[in-house]
Amino acid sequence: MKAAKLEPPATTLTVAAGAQREAAIETWLQTTAGAKSGRCLVIAEGLLHDRQGPREVPVLALAAGCPCCIGLVALRVLLARALRRYRPSALLLLLSSAQHLPRVRAMLASGELGVRLAVDQ
């Protein structure tokens, strides 16, 4: 599958659940240029359901499990649907483990997931 265009910038981080996740979202909102437009989106691995995050930013649940291994299809589908629905100017992807973070970043940047994102390192 070939990605046609470069989508919004994406930031990928590894955080634990709970307060650390909320703090990471708030810090990202304060430092990202996309926050000024109000069209930010967060995808968080391991959440049980979608919800509103700080500043009413949508936080979408990604099933637990490595997004580049067993969760590849779930990530591809969620990412495509979220970009179509929300049209974010910035995206934050929160993973629960750093083990596969380089692989996930490479997949996002290469377009292997159907969209090609400008990934912050």
N, C-alpha and C positions, 0 to 999 in steps of 0.2 A: 504494500500500500504506500503510495507516495503522497507526502504532505505538500499541498499547493502553496500555502503562504505561511509566513511567520506569525504566530499568534502572540498574545500578550506575554510580557515577562513573567517568569515563574521563579519563585524562591522555594527551595526544598530544605527542610530542617528536620532534625530528629529531636523529639521531645517525649517526655512521659505524659501520662494522662493528668487530668485535673488542673490544678493551679498553674503548673508549668506550661500546659497547653494554652491556657488563657493569657498568661504573661507573654508567651511567644507571639500570639496573635496581636495583642495590644502593641508590643514593640514593633512588629512588622508594620502595623497600620500607621504608627508614628513616623517610620523611616521610609516608607515606600511612596514614590511619586503618584502611584495609582490611587492612593487613599484620598487625594485631593479631589479626584473626579467622583468619588463615592461609588465606584463600580469595582470593588474588590471582591474576591471570592476565596474561600478557604476550603480545602479538601483535607480531612483528617482521618487517618487510618485508625481503626479500632472503635470508632463511635458506634453506638447502637442505632441512632436515628439522626436525621438532619435537624438543625436548629439555627437560631440566630445567635451570632457571636457578639463581641463588643462592637459598639457603633452600628448595630443592626446588620452586620455583614453576614451573609449566608455561610454557614459552616456545614458542608456536606459530608456525610458518613461514607467512608470507604471500609469495606469488610476487612476484618483483621486477617493478617497473613501477608507475606512478602508480596508487594505489588509487582515485582519483576519475575516472580516465579509462579506460585499458585494463584495469585491475585491479578495476573496480567489482564485477563478478559474483563474483570470487574473494573480495573483502573481505566482501561481503554473506553469502555462503555460510559462510565461515569464522567470521564474527562470530555468526551464528545458531547454528551447531553448537557453538561454544565456550561461548556463554552457556547453552545448554541442558545441555551436558555438565558444565561446571565450576561453574556458578552462582556466579560470583565476586562478592565484595563490592567489589572494585576492579579496574580494567582499565587496563593501560598499552599504548598503541599506539605502536610505534617506527617511524618512517618514515626513509627514507634521504635524502630531499630536502625542503627547506622550501618548495619552489615552490608546491605545492598544499595546504599545511597548513591555511590558512584554509578552503578548500573542504571538506576532509575533516572538519574540526571542525564546520562547518555541517551537513554531511550526518549526522554522528553525533548532533548536538543536535536536528535537525529530525525524525528518524525516517525519513528517506528510505531508509535501509538496512534497514528492517523492524523496527528497535528504536530507541528514543530514549534516548540516554545523557546524563547530566549531565556535560558536558565542562568540564574545567578549562582555563582560558585561559592 
